[in-house]
């Protein structure tokens, strides 16, 4: 009614229904999960329907075995991270060579032998036992002043030890030879030589003792000089007395000797004191 709110209906016409578009994927399907497609009507109404899961698309890759890890076939999905393995193959193990000596063994210390794998870069080491000493003996005979012994020395290093010690023999001196003759008042030298080593030793030889020898004159040889006050004869008598006193005191002198010098006026021999 134009004047109030009264109304009524007549001539009903059926609903036309929605006019849906082709729809749009609002939630993409995955390999294992459904997706969602959404349709929209001209009137703005919407509806959805599910999109089936895509399913996995697996691609295989063969993983060869290594020395320490097993081999297998790897299946990986191209659309997601899903994967699995098949056809396992056991690890091949290392293929070691004959090895080489990288650290030589010594007499007392171990060495090192290094092995290389032919299939990878892995290395392995094992110890080389110590060689032990190889001793060779040398007999060192004793000398006059040094002991003898047996010397054991290693052929491969400087190790050594001694055994079978023998005491030094000591010098074997000969009877000695006078190399410096003694004189009156001066010692000489006697030199001894060792018959085993040639070493020399000396010892002093006592000095010679002075012997005063005065030949006695016969009565005929004796010349009597009469007492006189003549100056020449007085001088001769005085010289004779001096000579006699000199002979008496010569034993107290250690470095002098007497030799004939001249004759006095009466024919007597005078003796002079000379130094050696």
C-alpha positions as CSV (number, residue, x, y, z in Angstrom):
1,X,0.0,0.0,0.0
2,X,1.2,3.5,-0.8
3,X,-0.3,4.8,2.3
4,X,0.9,2.1,4.8
5,X,3.1,-0.8,5.0
6,X,0.6,-3.4,3.9
7,X,1.8,-5.7,1.0
8,X,1.3,-9.1,-0.7
9,X,2.8,-11.2,-3.5
10,X,1.4,-12.7,-6.8
11,X,2.8,-14.3,-9.9
12,X,5.7,-16.2,-8.3
13,X,8.8,-16.9,-10.6
14,X,11.4,-19.6,-9.7
15,X,14.9,-18.6,-8.6
16,X,17.4,-18.5,-11.4
17,X,20.2,-20.2,-9.4
18,X,23.9,-19.1,-9.0
19,X,26.0,-18.5,-12.0
20,X,29.4,-19.8,-10.9
21,X,32.7,-18.9,-12.5
22,X,35.3,-21.5,-13.4
23,X,36.8,-21.4,-9.9
24,X,40.3,-20.7,-8.7
25,X,42.7,-22.9,-6.8
26,X,42.9,-21.3,-3.4
27,X,44.8,-24.1,-1.7
28,X,47.1,-26.1,-4.1
29,X,47.1,-29.8,-3.7
30,X,50.4,-31.5,-2.5
31,X,51.8,-34.9,-3.0
32,X,50.0,-36.3,0.0
33,X,47.3,-33.6,0.8
34,X,44.2,-32.4,-1.1
35,X,43.9,-28.9,-2.3
36,X,40.9,-26.5,-2.5
37,X,39.3,-24.8,-5.5
38,X,36.9,-21.8,-4.8
39,X,34.1,-20.8,-7.1
40,X,32.4,-17.3,-7.1
41,X,28.9,-16.4,-8.2
42,X,27.9,-13.2,-9.9
43,X,26.1,-12.4,-6.8
44,X,29.1,-12.8,-4.7
45,X,28.3,-16.1,-3.2
46,X,31.2,-18.6,-3.1
47,X,31.6,-22.3,-2.9
48,X,34.6,-24.7,-2.6
49,X,35.6,-28.1,-3.8
50,X,38.6,-30.3,-3.0
51,X,41.4,-31.0,-5.4
52,X,42.9,-34.5,-5.1
53,X,46.4,-35.0,-3.8
54,X,49.0,-35.0,-6.6
55,X,50.9,-38.1,-5.3
56,X,54.8,-38.3,-5.2
57,X,56.9,-38.2,-8.3
58,X,60.0,-40.1,-7.3
59,X,63.4,-40.1,-9.2
60,X,66.1,-42.6,-8.3
61,X,69.8,-42.0,-7.7
62,X,72.3,-44.8,-7.2
63,X,74.7,-44.0,-4.3
64,X,77.8,-46.2,-4.6
65,X,79.4,-47.8,-1.5
66,X,82.6,-46.3,-0.1
67,X,85.3,-47.8,2.0
68,X,83.4,-47.1,5.2
69,X,79.7,-46.4,4.2
70,X,77.1,-48.6,2.5
71,X,75.8,-47.9,-1.0
72,X,72.1,-47.8,-1.9
73,X,69.5,-46.4,-4.4
74,X,68.0,-43.1,-3.3
75,X,64.5,-42.2,-4.4
76,X,63.6,-38.5,-4.1
77,X,60.3,-36.8,-4.9
78,X,60.6,-34.0,-7.4
79,X,57.8,-32.0,-5.7
80,X,58.7,-32.4,-2.1
81,X,61.3,-33.6,0.3
82,X,60.0,-37.1,0.5
83,X,62.6,-39.8,-0.1
84,X,63.4,-43.4,0.6
85,X,66.2,-45.9,-0.2
86,X,66.4,-49.3,-1.7
87,X,69.0,-51.9,-2.8
88,X,71.6,-51.5,0.0
89,X,75.2,-52.4,-0.9
90,X,77.7,-53.1,1.9
91,X,80.8,-50.8,2.3
92,X,83.8,-52.0,0.3
93,X,86.3,-51.5,3.1
94,X,89.8,-49.8,2.6
95,X,92.2,-51.2,0.0
96,X,95.5,-50.6,1.8
97,X,98.8,-50.6,-0.1
98,X,102.0,-52.2,1.3
99,X,102.9,-49.2,3.3
100,X,106.1,-47.3,3.7
101,X,108.4,-46.5,6.6
102,X,107.7,-42.9,7.4
103,X,109.7,-42.9,10.7
104,X,112.6,-45.4,10.9
105,X,112.9,-47.5,14.0
106,X,116.0,-47.0,16.2
107,X,117.8,-49.4,18.6
108,X,115.6,-48.4,21.5
109,X,112.6,-46.5,19.9
110,X,109.7,-47.7,17.7
111,X,109.3,-46.5,14.1
112,X,106.1,-45.8,12.1
113,X,104.8,-47.5,8.9
114,X,102.1,-45.6,7.0
115,X,99.6,-47.2,4.7
116,X,97.5,-45.4,2.1
117,X,94.0,-46.5,0.8
118,X,93.8,-47.0,-3.0
119,X,90.1,-46.0,-3.0
120,X,90.2,-42.9,-0.8
121,X,92.5,-40.5,0.9
122,X,92.4,-42.3,4.2
123,X,95.7,-43.3,5.8
124,X,96.6,-45.8,8.6
125,X,99.8,-46.2,10.7
126,X,101.2,-49.0,12.6
127,X,104.4,-49.2,14.8
128,X,107.6,-50.8,13.8
129,X,109.3,-52.6,16.6
130,X,112.6,-51.2,17.9
131,X,115.6,-52.9,16.4
132,X,117.6,-53.5,19.5
133,X,121.3,-52.9,19.8
134,X,123.9,-54.8,17.7
135,X,127.0,-54.8,19.8
136,X,130.5,-55.6,18.5
137,X,133.4,-56.2,20.9
138,X,136.9,-54.7,20.7
139,X,139.5,-55.7,23.2
140,X,141.5,-52.8,24.6
141,X,144.7,-54.2,26.1
142,X,146.0,-52.6,29.3
143,X,149.0,-50.2,29.1
144,X,151.6,-49.3,31.7
145,X,149.3,-46.5,33.1
146,X,145.8,-47.3,32.0
147,X,143.5,-50.3,32.6
148,X,142.4,-52.6,29.8
149,X,138.9,-53.7,29.0
150,X,136.5,-55.1,26.4
151,X,134.6,-52.3,24.6
152,X,131.2,-53.2,23.3
153,X,129.9,-50.7,20.8
154,X,126.6,-50.8,18.8
155,X,126.9,-50.8,15.0
156,X,123.7,-48.7,14.6
157,X,124.1,-46.0,17.3
158,X,126.5,-44.6,19.8
159,X,125.5,-46.9,22.6
160,X,128.5,-48.7,24.3
161,X,129.6,-50.3,27.5
162,X,132.7,-52.0,28.8
163,X,133.4,-55.4,30.5
164,X,136.3,-57.6,31.6
165,X,138.4,-54.8,33.1
166,X,142.2,-55.6,33.4
167,X,144.5,-53.6,35.7
168,X,147.2,-51.5,34.2
169,X,150.5,-53.4,34.0
170,X,152.8,-50.6,35.3
171,X,156.1,-49.6,33.7
172,X,158.9,-52.0,33.1
173,X,162.1,-50.0,33.5
174,X,165.4,-51.0,32.1
175,X,168.6,-50.8,34.1
176,X,169.1,-47.2,33.1
177,X,171.8,-45.3,31.3
178,X,173.8,-42.3,32.5
179,X,172.8,-39.6,30.1
180,X,174.6,-36.8,32.0
181,X,177.8,-37.9,33.8
182,X,178.3,-36.5,37.3
183,X,181.2,-34.1,38.0
184,X,182.9,-32.9,41.1
185,X,180.2,-30.9,42.9
186,X,177.5,-31.5,40.3
187,X,175.0,-34.3,40.1
188,X,174.6,-36.4,37.0
189,X,171.4,-37.9,35.4
190,X,170.6,-41.6,34.9
191,X,167.7,-42.1,32.4
192,X,165.5,-45.2,32.6
193,X,163.3,-46.3,29.6
194,X,160.2,-48.4,29.9
195,X,160.6,-51.5,27.7
196,X,156.9,-51.7,27.0
197,X,155.9,-48.1,26.1
198,X,159.1,-46.1,25.8
199,X,158.3,-43.8,28.6
200,X,161.4,-42.3,30.3
201,X,162.2,-41.6,33.9
202,X,165.3,-39.9,35.3
203,X,167.0,-40.0,38.7
204,X,170.0,-38.0,39.9
205,X,173.5,-39.5,40.1
206,X,175.5,-38.3,43.2
207,X,178.4,-35.9,42.4
208,X,181.9,-37.1,42.3
209,X,184.1,-36.6,45.4
210,X,187.3,-34.7,45.1
211,X,190.4,-36.7,45.8
212,X,193.7,-34.9,46.6
213,X,196.6,-36.8,45.3
214,X,200.1,-35.7,46.0
215,X,203.0,-37.9,44.9
216,X,205.6,-38.3,47.5
217,X,209.0,-37.3,46.3
218,X,212.0,-39.4,46.9
219,X,214.8,-38.1,49.0
220,X,216.8,-37.4,45.8
221,X,213.9,-35.4,44.4
222,X,213.5,-33.4,47.4
223,X,215.3,-30.1,47.2
224,X,216.3,-28.5,50.4
225,X,216.1,-24.8,50.3
226,X,218.4,-23.3,52.9
227,X,217.0,-20.6,55.0
228,X,217.8,-17.3,53.5
229,X,216.7,-13.8,53.5
230,X,217.1,-13.5,49.7
231,X,213.8,-12.0,48.4
232,X,213.4,-14.7,45.6
233,X,214.0,-17.7,47.8
234,X,211.7,-16.2,50.5
235,X,208.9,-15.9,47.9
236,X,209.4,-19.5,46.8
237,X,209.1,-20.8,50.3
238,X,206.0,-18.7,50.9
239,X,204.4,-20.1,47.7
240,X,205.1,-23.7,48.8
241,X,203.4,-23.2,52.2
242,X,200.4,-21.7,50.4
243,X,200.1,-24.6,48.1
244,X,200.2,-27.1,51.0
245,X,197.4,-25.3,52.8
246,X,195.3,-25.2,49.6
247,X,195.6,-29.0,49.2
248,X,194.5,-29.6,52.8
249,X,191.3,-27.5,52.4
250,X,190.2,-28.7,49.0
251,X,187.9,-31.4,50.4
252,X,185.6,-28.6,51.6
253,X,185.2,-27.1,48.1
254,X,182.4,-28.7,46.0
255,X,183.0,-27.0,42.7
256,X,186.8,-26.6,42.2
257,X,189.7,-28.6,40.9
258,X,193.5,-28.1,40.7
259,X,195.7,-28.0,37.6
260,X,199.5,-27.4,37.2
261,X,200.3,-23.8,36.4
262,X,204.0,-22.9,36.6
263,X,207.2,-23.5,38.5
264,X,208.7,-21.4,41.2
265,X,212.2,-20.3,41.3
266,X,213.4,-23.5,42.9
267,X,211.7,-25.9,40.5
268,X,208.7,-26.7,42.7
269,X,205.3,-27.1,40.9
270,X,202.6,-24.6,41.9
271,X,198.9,-25.5,41.6
272,X,196.2,-23.0,40.9
273,X,192.7,-23.2,42.1
274,X,190.4,-23.0,39.1
275,X,186.6,-23.0,38.9
276,X,184.7,-25.7,36.9
